[in-house]
Amino acid sequence: MKKTLTIAVAQLNFVVGDLVANANRILEALERARDAGADLLLTPELALSGYPPEDLLLRPDFYRGCEREFDRILEATRGIVLVLGHPEACDGRYYNAASVLRDASVVATYRKQELPNYEVFDEVRYFDAGSEACVFELGGVRVGLGICEDLWVEGPTCQAREAGAELLLGLNASPYDTEKPRRRLAVVRSRVEENQLPVLYCNMVGGQDELVFDGGSFALNPDGALAYRAASFEERIDILRFEDGLWAGGERWPELPVEEEVYEALKAGVRDYLGKNGFPGAIIGLSGGIDSALTLIIAVDALGPERVRAVMMPSPYTAQMSLDDSRDMVARLGVRYDEIAIEPAMKTFASLLEAQFAGLPEDATEENLQSRIRGMILMALSNKTGAIVLTTGNKSEMATGYATLYGDMAGGFAVLKDLYKTFVYRLSAWRNTVSPVIPENIITRPPSAELKPDQTDQDSLPAYEVLDAIIEAYMERDESPREIMDRGYAEADVRRTVGMLKRNEYKRRQAPVGIRVTRRGFGRDWRYPITSRYQDEF
């Protein structure tokens, strides 16, 4: 007898802690799936609560709220099966769970077995581990469940197969980084090939603080062949058929180039950070440089020009080219643009501090005052309008401290925080292939903070190609300075870069949250001490 299931994949964007709204979204998806003739609706990991709830999971009232909405959803599961991701409190233990709901009854509950505790994950802090497979029957097909990390290791998938599963459904909240879509597909394919067990992988989509979930849900046949892949960074409910052990009816969206992936991740991060936190718009301080230009166009693409305001704050050291390029770019984009000269404020501070600085040479103090004046202006505009200041610093600057505390670091959200300077150039060039919005001068001129005459970044930093490679090796791959030098980098450059990175941890602790797009960003997966006397291996 032919076995056929119709399954709806709910690749949706949930808000952490918005339990009523999340439940309503699940109920809407359930109705759409039922109308499409689906036998089952599959949701992402912890769909009810949003992911990651972090220390909300330490609150008993949070679990009570989840239980109330769970019961409301349960009553709606008539004529269709729902596999719902949710936090579960049971007999004094707490689980990352997936429940099978049918006809207002709980058919089964699966509890996540593999609790990740690396990179951005901290699930051991919150959850107890499950130990048993969960297999239920629907339409003559024995269906097993797994939750995210359970598919990254051998045990739970083998356990599901041994319990009789003919199909594995995976609920996921797998955040994006530049390697993740390809790693994810390769790892799940290896599970499929080990067990000859077809898999449907449903992933969350949208931004949550520094994390972005890219969706990209997919299905693999028992031989590992890709049968379905959802569009990335897009909410959707897709309908698939599972017929006699094979998938049918699913679209296969192409894999995006990495530049487009990153750009879409940054757009999603900006859109959801402002949208989910209720900010009416964004303010960006323009400098005529590439970082602020890229931040501006990302904000416009994410929010629309009507919600973005650009402010240019020239000093006596600002090149005319910087003014011309900024005026050109905002004209292309149609955003509100203001110029506020900071020379009067510079003179006021110079007068205020003249007696204190008497006999002392000019140095970075005067440069930093310019940056802090600009920061005060931007924050005043933010306070007055309610719009959030998007900072423009990149990962190279965050690593080396090449940014002014309470100056260009002032703001509420750091769009480029996890992009190396070399990738900022690469991404800007890619965005101009979509439409030429960044003036060519901004991309080709030497980068400069323009805080003193004829200044360039390379006055105080190694070449960015060298700098970024050293930071990536030390910070993302945990290589020692000796190992980095063994790969051909000059000892002077390595010592200088690692020294700057270690000295500026105090700045990074005070930096705004920013979007993570690499395997390790300066956020929740970087926890180095500020006070430390550790000596690296040179």
LUMMIPA-96754 format. One line per field, with one value per residue (C-alpha): residue in three letters; residue number from 1; z, x, y. Coordinates in Angstrom, 3 decimals, decimal comma. Layout:
BEGIN
code: (ALA:...) .
pos: (NUM:...) .
w: (Z:...) .
u: (X:...) .
v: (Y:...) .
REM end
This chain:
BEGIN
code: (MET:LYS:LYS:THR:LEU:THR:ILE:ALA:VAL:ALA:GLN:LEU:ASN:PHE:VAL:VAL:GLY:ASP:LEU:VAL:ALA:ASN:ALA:ASN:ARG:ILE:LEU:GLU:ALA:LEU:GLU:ARG:ALA:ARG:ASP:ALA:GLY:ALA:ASP:LEU:LEU:LEU:THR:PRO:GLU:LEU:ALA:LEU:SER:GLY:TYR:PRO:PRO:GLU:ASP:LEU:LEU:LEU:ARG:PRO:ASP:PHE:TYR:ARG:GLY:CYS:GLU:ARG:GLU:PHE:ASP:ARG:ILE:LEU:GLU:ALA:THR:ARG:GLY:ILE:VAL:LEU:VAL:LEU:GLY:HIS:PRO:GLU:ALA:CYS:ASP:GLY:ARG:TYR:TYR:ASN:ALA:ALA:SER:VAL:LEU:ARG:ASP:ALA:SER:VAL:VAL:ALA:THR:TYR:ARG:LYS:GLN:GLU:LEU:PRO:ASN:TYR:GLU:VAL:PHE:ASP:GLU:VAL:ARG:TYR:PHE:ASP:ALA:GLY:SER:GLU:ALA:CYS:VAL:PHE:GLU:LEU:GLY:GLY:VAL:ARG:VAL:GLY:LEU:GLY:ILE:CYS:GLU:ASP:LEU:TRP:VAL:GLU:GLY:PRO:THR:CYS:GLN:ALA:ARG:GLU:ALA:GLY:ALA:GLU:LEU:LEU:LEU:GLY:LEU:ASN:ALA:SER:PRO:TYR:ASP:THR:GLU:LYS:PRO:ARG:ARG:ARG:LEU:ALA:VAL:VAL:ARG:SER:ARG:VAL:GLU:GLU:ASN:GLN:LEU:PRO:VAL:LEU:TYR:CYS:ASN:MET:VAL:GLY:GLY:GLN:ASP:GLU:LEU:VAL:PHE:ASP:GLY:GLY:SER:PHE:ALA:LEU:ASN:PRO:ASP:GLY:ALA:LEU:ALA:TYR:ARG:ALA:ALA:SER:PHE:GLU:GLU:ARG:ILE:ASP:ILE:LEU:ARG:PHE:GLU:ASP:GLY:LEU:TRP:ALA:GLY:GLY:GLU:ARG:TRP:PRO:GLU:LEU:PRO:VAL:GLU:GLU:GLU:VAL:TYR:GLU:ALA:LEU:LYS:ALA:GLY:VAL:ARG:ASP:TYR:LEU:GLY:LYS:ASN:GLY:PHE:PRO:GLY:ALA:ILE:ILE:GLY:LEU:SER:GLY:GLY:ILE:ASP:SER:ALA:LEU:THR:LEU:ILE:ILE:ALA:VAL:ASP:ALA:LEU:GLY:PRO:GLU:ARG:VAL:ARG:ALA:VAL:MET:MET:PRO:SER:PRO:TYR:THR:ALA:GLN:MET:SER:LEU:ASP:ASP:SER:ARG:ASP:MET:VAL:ALA:ARG:LEU:GLY:VAL:ARG:TYR:ASP:GLU:ILE:ALA:ILE:GLU:PRO:ALA:MET:LYS:THR:PHE:ALA:SER:LEU:LEU:GLU:ALA:GLN:PHE:ALA:GLY:LEU:PRO:GLU:ASP:ALA:THR:GLU:GLU:ASN:LEU:GLN:SER:ARG:ILE:ARG:GLY:MET:ILE:LEU:MET:ALA:LEU:SER:ASN:LYS:THR:GLY:ALA:ILE:VAL:LEU:THR:THR:GLY:ASN:LYS:SER:GLU:MET:ALA:THR:GLY:TYR:ALA:THR:LEU:TYR:GLY:ASP:MET:ALA:GLY:GLY:PHE:ALA:VAL:LEU:LYS:ASP:LEU:TYR:LYS:THR:PHE:VAL:TYR:ARG:LEU:SER:ALA:TRP:ARG:ASN:THR:VAL:SER:PRO:VAL:ILE:PRO:GLU:ASN:ILE:ILE:THR:ARG:PRO:PRO:SER:ALA:GLU:LEU:LYS:PRO:ASP:GLN:THR:ASP:GLN:ASP:SER:LEU:PRO:ALA:TYR:GLU:VAL:LEU:ASP:ALA:ILE:ILE:GLU:ALA:TYR:MET:GLU:ARG:ASP:GLU:SER:PRO:ARG:GLU:ILE:MET:ASP:ARG:GLY:TYR:ALA:GLU:ALA:ASP:VAL:ARG:ARG:THR:VAL:GLY:MET:LEU:LYS:ARG:ASN:GLU:TYR:LYS:ARG:ARG:GLN:ALA:PRO:VAL:GLY:ILE:ARG:VAL:THR:ARG:ARG:GLY:PHE:GLY:ARG:ASP:TRP:ARG:TYR:PRO:ILE:THR:SER:ARG:TYR:GLN:ASP:GLU:PHE) .
pos: (1:2:3:4:5:6:7:8:9:10:11:12:13:14:15:16:17:18:19:20:21:22:23:24:25:26:27:28:29:30:31:32:33:34:35:36:37:38:39:40:41:42:43:44:45:46:47:48:49:50:51:52:53:54:55:56:57:58:59:60:61:62:63:64:65:66:67:68:69:70:71:72:73:74:75:76:77:78:79:80:81:82:83:84:85:86:87:88:89:90:91:92:93:94:95:96:97:98:99:100:101:102:103:104:105:106:107:108:109:110:111:112:113:114:115:116:117:118:119:120:121:122:123:124:125:126:127:128:129:130:131:132:133:134:135:136:137:138:139:140:141:142:143:144:145:146:147:148:149:150:151:152:153:154:155:156:157:158:159:160:161:162:163:164:165:166:167:168:169:170:171:172:173:174:175:176:177:178:179:180:181:182:183:184:185:186:187:188:189:190:191:192:193:194:195:196:197:198:199:200:201:202:203:204:205:206:207:208:209:210:211:212:213:214:215:216:217:218:219:220:221:222:223:224:225:226:227:228:229:230:231:232:233:234:235:236:237:238:239:240:241:242:243:244:245:246:247:248:249:250:251:252:253:254:255:256:257:258:259:260:261:262:263:264:265:266:267:268:269:270:271:272:273:274:275:276:277:278:279:280:281:282:283:284:285:286:287:288:289:290:291:292:293:294:295:296:297:298:299:300:301:302:303:304:305:306:307:308:309:310:311:312:313:314:315:316:317:318:319:320:321:322:323:324:325:326:327:328:329:330:331:332:333:334:335:336:337:338:339:340:341:342:343:344:345:346:347:348:349:350:351:352:353:354:355:356:357:358:359:360:361:362:363:364:365:366:367:368:369:370:371:372:373:374:375:376:377:378:379:380:381:382:383:384:385:386:387:388:389:390:391:392:393:394:395:396:397:398:399:400:401:402:403:404:405:406:407:408:409:410:411:412:413:414:415:416:417:418:419:420:421:422:423:424:425:426:427:428:429:430:431:432:433:434:435:436:437:438:439:440:441:442:443:444:445:446:447:448:449:450:451:452:453:454:455:456:457:458:459:460:461:462:463:464:465:466:467:468:469:470:471:472:473:474:475:476:477:478:479:480:481:482:483:484:485:486:487:488:489:490:491:492:493:494:495:496:497:498:499:500:501:502:503:504:505:506:507:508:509:510:511:512:513:514:515:516:517:518:519:520:521:522:523:524:525:526:527:528:529:530:531:532:533:534:535:536:537:538) .
w: (0,000:-0,956:2,032:1,510:3,925:3,176:5,454:5,900:6,883:9,016:8,388:10,520:12,481:16,183:18,919:22,132:25,012:22,944:23,862:22,817:19,448:18,810:19,598:17,249:14,457:15,011:14,953:11,682:10,179:11,391:9,621:6,389:6,554:7,167:4,239:2,018:2,901:5,070:7,450:9,654:10,402:11,515:13,489:14,385:17,704:20,667:18,303:21,129:23,234:20,515:20,505:22,518:25,582:27,711:31,398:30,864:31,167:34,820:35,615:36,746:35,479:31,993:31,929:33,207:30,368:27,843:29,285:28,913:25,240:24,677:25,967:23,686:20,654:21,701:21,409:17,765:16,612:15,184:11,853:11,649:13,538:14,901:15,911:18,236:19,639:23,191:26,611:29,020:32,817:34,173:37,724:38,570:35,345:32,293:28,665:25,161:23,844:20,780:21,317:18,846:19,110:17,431:17,983:21,150:22,683:23,295:21,397:22,402:23,597:22,549:24,724:23,141:24,006:22,774:24,509:22,760:24,999:22,573:20,330:21,048:22,697:26,448:26,735:29,572:31,734:31,161:30,183:31,267:28,539:27,289:26,685:24,664:21,022:20,018:17,147:16,260:13,397:10,860:7,634:7,961:8,269:11,449:12,112:14,418:15,895:16,529:17,726:16,127:17,762:17,830:14,064:14,393:16,208:15,467:18,533:18,436:14,714:15,097:18,131:16,139:13,336:15,822:17,332:13,913:12,371:8,588:8,463:10,707:11,302:12,662:14,527:14,389:15,566:13,812:13,615:10,494:9,938:6,669:6,889:8,432:5,424:3,839:7,139:8,084:4,840:4,947:8,555:8,109:4,863:6,776:9,265:6,375:4,683:7,948:8,572:5,130:6,910:4,992:6,867:6,838:8,446:9,493:10,535:12,138:10,300:11,493:13,806:17,584:19,138:17,687:16,080:12,686:11,644:7,917:7,415:4,424:5,515:3,439:2,844:1,969:0,466:1,906:-0,475:0,702:-2,423:-1,885:-2,600:-1,209:-0,053:1,067:0,193:2,794:5,022:4,103:6,055:4,270:4,709:2,160:1,406:0,725:0,021:1,426:-0,867:-0,331:1,345:-0,970:-0,983:-3,722:-4,515:-2,901:-4,554:-4,537:-4,135:-5,121:-2,579:-2,351:-2,942:0,419:-0,179:-0,726:2,292:4,549:3,164:3,714:7,250:8,028:6,583:8,667:11,778:11,367:10,394:13,315:15,955:15,238:14,534:17,509:19,900:18,597:17,271:14,736:12,667:12,455:12,568:10,963:11,321:7,875:7,489:3,766:4,465:3,442:6,826:7,282:3,603:3,845:7,129:5,516:2,493:4,647:6,834:3,801:2,251:5,576:6,674:3,677:3,148:5,078:8,330:7,947:8,707:7,824:9,637:8,405:11,074:9,343:11,184:9,810:8,880:6,816:3,161:0,602:-1,130:1,971:1,924:-1,810:-1,662:1,305:-0,433:-3,577:-1,768:0,227:-2,947:-4,609:-1,638:-0,855:2,912:5,195:5,400:7,760:8,101:11,540:11,696:14,893:14,802:17,248:19,762:19,214:20,070:23,140:24,473:23,664:25,705:28,582:28,793:27,945:31,509:32,162:29,023:29,428:28,511:27,111:23,417:21,244:20,868:20,508:23,209:20,789:18,106:20,470:21,492:17,891:17,875:21,221:20,074:17,128:19,440:21,687:18,710:17,410:20,829:21,333:18,046:19,120:22,475:20,862:18,071:19,501:16,519:17,289:16,365:14,243:14,862:11,911:13,363:11,858:13,344:12,579:14,635:17,439:17,639:17,721:19,650:16,608:17,738:20,357:23,472:23,884:20,425:17,235:19,483:20,836:19,663:20,102:17,424:15,579:12,057:10,871:14,204:12,846:9,394:8,808:6,970:3,942:3,810:4,163:0,884:-0,690:0,410:-0,734:-4,181:-4,333:-3,315:-6,111:-8,617:-7,496:-7,984:-7,920:-4,641:-3,061:-4,887:-6,353:-4,481:-1,181:-2,256:-3,833:-1,557:1,348:4,595:7,116:10,404:9,306:12,813:11,827:8,569:5,960:8,285:7,050:8,963:8,032:10,041:13,125:11,805:9,605:6,112:6,478:4,496:7,050:10,076:9,292:8,627:11,976:13,882:12,257:13,086:16,709:17,517:15,445:15,223:18,560:16,924:19,006:17,772:17,086:14,836:13,004:12,431:11,190:8,397:7,165:9,019:10,318:14,049:14,380:12,800:14,911:18,170:17,343:16,360:19,248:21,684:20,485:20,604:24,215:25,449:24,181:25,801:28,094:25,057:23,556:26,832:26,417:22,716:21,502:20,506:16,826:14,199:14,217:10,784:11,394:13,451:16,316:16,924:19,689:21,498:23,448:22,056:23,105:26,873:27,568:30,850:30,868:33,657:32,574:32,642:30,321:28,080:24,573:22,977:20,701) .
u: (0,000:1,332:2,332:1,955:2,274:1,787:3,945:4,004:7,315:6,891:10,091:8,993:10,376:9,485:10,119:11,766:9,309:6,337:4,421:0,937:2,090:4,241:1,294:-0,895:1,654:1,697:-2,106:-2,150:0,398:-1,669:-4,736:-2,798:-1,363:-4,789:-6,249:-3,427:-4,327:-1,290:-1,273:1,391:2,896:6,546:7,795:11,361:13,109:11,555:9,104:6,692:9,219:11,530:15,223:17,371:15,322:18,512:17,840:14,110:14,418:15,366:11,978:9,143:6,574:8,079:7,341:3,817:3,268:4,543:2,192:-0,832:-0,110:0,733:-2,749:-4,354:-2,541:-3,374:-7,120:-6,662:-4,982:-8,037:-7,736:-3,990:-0,820:1,448:5,059:5,692:9,018:8,695:10,391:9,019:9,053:8,388:8,892:11,524:13,479:13,574:13,777:14,167:11,196:9,128:5,597:3,373:-0,146:-3,178:-6,906:-6,343:-4,150:-0,415:0,579:4,254:7,015:10,659:13,354:16,563:19,466:22,512:22,731:25,308:27,605:30,029:30,180:26,945:25,178:24,738:21,997:23,612:22,931:19,190:18,130:18,328:19,146:16,616:17,622:14,924:13,894:10,448:8,698:5,018:2,900:1,098:-0,461:1,302:4,722:6,782:8,129:11,041:12,055:15,367:16,158:19,038:22,244:20,767:21,359:25,020:26,106:25,531:23,657:20,118:19,614:20,723:18,472:15,474:16,153:16,489:13,135:11,593:11,632:11,237:11,480:13,231:11,886:14,394:13,371:16,138:17,201:20,559:22,093:23,859:27,566:29,458:30,257:27,014:24,737:27,332:28,413:24,797:23,947:27,111:26,575:22,904:23,740:26,245:23,490:21,212:23,857:24,746:21,136:19,460:16,864:15,329:15,323:13,273:15,164:13,050:15,040:14,037:14,486:15,046:17,204:17,489:19,950:23,366:22,155:20,522:18,717:18,826:16,129:17,285:15,144:15,786:14,888:17,224:16,293:17,742:20,741:21,575:20,242:18,787:15,052:14,016:15,648:13,715:14,767:17,112:16,281:12,606:9,522:7,507:5,308:6,228:4,270:6,094:4,934:6,612:5,726:6,985:10,192:11,047:10,378:8,341:6,954:9,583:11,380:15,181:16,304:19,947:22,668:23,484:26,966:28,582:28,464:24,717:24,258:26,131:24,291:20,916:21,974:22,931:19,657:17,678:19,650:18,974:15,309:14,496:16,567:14,758:11,393:11,284:12,515:10,194:12,682:11,069:14,203:17,986:20,597:24,027:26,978:28,567:32,293:32,826:34,453:33,487:32,260:29,613:28,652:28,033:26,147:23,934:22,955:22,283:19,984:18,164:17,738:16,493:14,207:13,467:14,884:12,054:13,265:16,945:18,722:22,345:24,367:27,703:29,766:32,783:35,823:38,650:40,378:37,489:38,447:36,197:36,062:34,440:31,742:31,168:30,929:28,536:26,272:26,367:25,438:22,511:21,146:21,204:19,399:16,864:17,440:17,303:20,745:22,118:25,535:26,596:30,095:31,929:34,645:32,741:32,528:36,214:37,153:34,929:36,562:40,024:39,234:37,756:40,812:43,515:44,720:44,599:46,618:49,132:52,653:51,487:51,825:48,830:48,186:45,308:43,412:42,487:41,620:39,348:37,588:36,441:35,019:33,282:31,770:30,279:29,040:27,309:25,559:24,325:23,100:21,315:19,472:18,666:17,288:15,178:13,695:13,716:15,700:18,636:22,223:23,814:27,548:29,845:32,905:34,076:35,648:39,191:38,584:36,877:39,860:42,547:40,734:40,954:37,766:37,000:35,129:32,101:32,893:32,453:31,560:28,556:25,269:22,816:23,567:26,791:25,934:29,475:30,827:31,671:32,952:36,675:37,732:38,759:35,257:33,702:35,388:34,346:30,726:30,583:31,833:29,214:26,394:27,372:26,793:23,140:22,858:25,669:24,860:28,325:30,455:33,586:35,844:34,681:35,748:39,085:40,533:42,852:40,866:41,304:39,759:40,410:41,242:44,476:46,097:46,984:46,027:45,504:44,636:47,949:49,775:48,937:47,823:49,396:47,949:44,381:45,084:47,757:45,871:42,665:44,456:46,268:43,084:41,176:43,898:44,280:40,657:38,590:40,982:42,794:46,222:49,171:51,364:54,086:51,753:50,734:54,352:55,111:52,639:54,751:53,542:56,184:56,814:56,493:53,029:51,893:53,157:51,586:48,211:47,909:49,014:46,325:43,702:44,507:44,800:41,382:39,119:37,777:36,549:34,781:32,922:31,412:30,639:27,050:25,686:26,242:25,356:27,350:28,160:31,406:32,047:33,272:32,305:33,099:29,862:28,425:31,037:34,046:34,532:38,085:39,047:39,830:42,358:44,827:48,573:48,564:51,643:51,087:53,415:55,811) .
v: (0,000:3,445:5,557:9,306:12,203:15,888:18,002:21,782:23,386:26,527:28,519:31,471:34,423:34,362:36,943:35,790:36,010:37,217:34,099:35,178:36,527:33,442:31,196:33,226:32,823:29,071:28,973:30,957:28,572:25,633:27,011:27,562:24,057:22,541:24,515:23,209:19,648:18,988:16,049:17,634:21,051:21,154:24,181:25,234:24,601:26,462:28,162:28,936:30,844:32,128:31,273:31,758:32,731:32,833:33,556:33,846:30,067:30,504:32,070:29,765:32,292:32,040:28,324:28,974:31,431:28,886:26,265:28,571:29,186:25,514:24,589:27,179:25,766:22,210:22,906:23,949:20,735:19,021:17,253:17,903:16,980:19,706:19,128:22,062:23,210:24,540:24,675:22,100:21,958:18,463:17,172:19,751:19,220:21,439:20,399:21,740:19,781:18,956:17,734:15,910:17,340:15,760:16,233:18,286:15,567:15,262:12,127:12,199:14,517:14,376:15,950:17,181:14,892:16,788:20,167:22,389:24,364:26,032:29,119:31,046:28,108:27,721:25,108:23,146:26,203:25,895:22,395:18,802:16,291:13,796:10,193:8,472:8,361:9,569:7,771:8,133:6,821:8,981:7,750:4,433:6,136:5,863:9,364:10,167:13,523:15,255:18,776:20,701:19,395:15,897:15,804:16,886:13,716:10,030:8,791:10,239:9,567:5,936:5,642:6,900:4,427:1,566:2,602:2,038:5,508:5,635:9,430:11,981:15,479:17,996:21,158:23,751:27,191:27,213:30,703:31,886:32,269:32,307:28,595:27,341:26,610:24,326:22,714:22,125:20,368:18,235:17,140:16,227:14,425:12,301:11,344:10,388:8,282:6,503:5,508:5,609:7,694:10,631:13,930:17,120:19,994:23,007:26,067:29,349:32,659:36,254:38,339:38,016:40,478:39,539:36,303:35,916:32,736:32,160:29,541:27,507:24,545:21,428:17,783:14,908:11,555:8,317:8,496:12,018:13,734:17,202:17,102:20,498:23,707:26,785:30,300:31,767:34,757:34,534:33,542:30,890:27,854:25,192:22,040:18,761:15,223:12,139:9,236:5,694:6,814:9,724:13,460:15,114:18,538:20,746:23,645:23,716:27,303:27,845:28,430:32,143:33,578:34,323:38,095:37,966:35,683:38,090:41,092:39,434:38,492:42,094:43,385:40,891:41,795:45,525:45,085:42,806:44,587:47,839:46,232:43,873:46,577:49,301:51,850:54,207:54,628:54,742:57,492:57,019:59,367:59,631:60,231:59,880:56,505:53,018:51,732:54,416:54,177:50,424:50,829:53,448:51,367:48,282:50,394:51,788:48,341:46,950:49,777:51,995:55,513:57,166:55,565:56,439:59,709:60,491:63,124:64,465:66,274:67,813:69,128:71,259:67,986:66,633:66,428:68,077:64,701:63,242:65,903:65,549:61,751:61,819:64,343:62,233:59,036:60,438:62,011:58,579:57,025:59,742:59,794:62,806:64,384:67,019:68,634:69,834:71,316:70,417:73,138:75,414:72,557:71,726:75,325:75,287:72,114:73,456:76,565:74,567:72,316:74,856:75,263:71,523:70,725:73,546:72,435:69,095:68,193:67,432:63,703:61,251:63,185:65,944:63,404:61,493:64,713:65,128:61,634:62,165:65,448:63,598:60,854:63,405:64,980:61,642:60,542:63,873:63,355:59,799:60,929:63,624:61,489:57,972:56,684:54,413:55,265:52,553:52,487:51,942:50,183:46,883:43,747:44,869:48,022:46,122:43,779:46,442:49,172:51,442:53,168:55,788:54,792:57,104:58,482:56,477:53,520:55,462:54,011:51,200:48,607:47,742:46,596:45,765:44,537:41,072:42,120:42,445:45,599:43,561:42,051:45,511:46,422:43,142:43,546:47,165:46,200:43,428:45,799:48,158:45,346:45,331:49,106:51,694:53,456:53,815:56,417:54,867:57,305:55,845:52,353:53,285:56,003:55,015:54,665:57,477:58,595:62,234:63,391:65,144:66,279:63,607:60,741:57,172:53,993:52,436:55,107:53,040:49,634:46,949:46,577:45,310:42,124:41,240:42,546:40,669:37,390:37,597:38,484:35,628:33,108:34,234:35,026:32,571:29,591:30,015:29,824:30,968:33,817:31,228:29,239:32,393:33,385:29,876:30,544:33,428:36,519:38,909:38,727:42,516:42,469:39,523:41,053:44,381:42,926:40,462:43,151:45,548:42,817:41,920:45,508:46,529:43,965:46,705:48,619:45,631:45,025:48,500:48,220:47,916:44,540:43,753:41,191:37,949:36,490:34,554:31,435:33,608:37,192:39,666:38,853:35,955:33,524:35,668:35,667:36,729:38,405:42,115:41,642:38,964:38,394:35,410:35,388:34,022:31,504:33,377) .
REM end
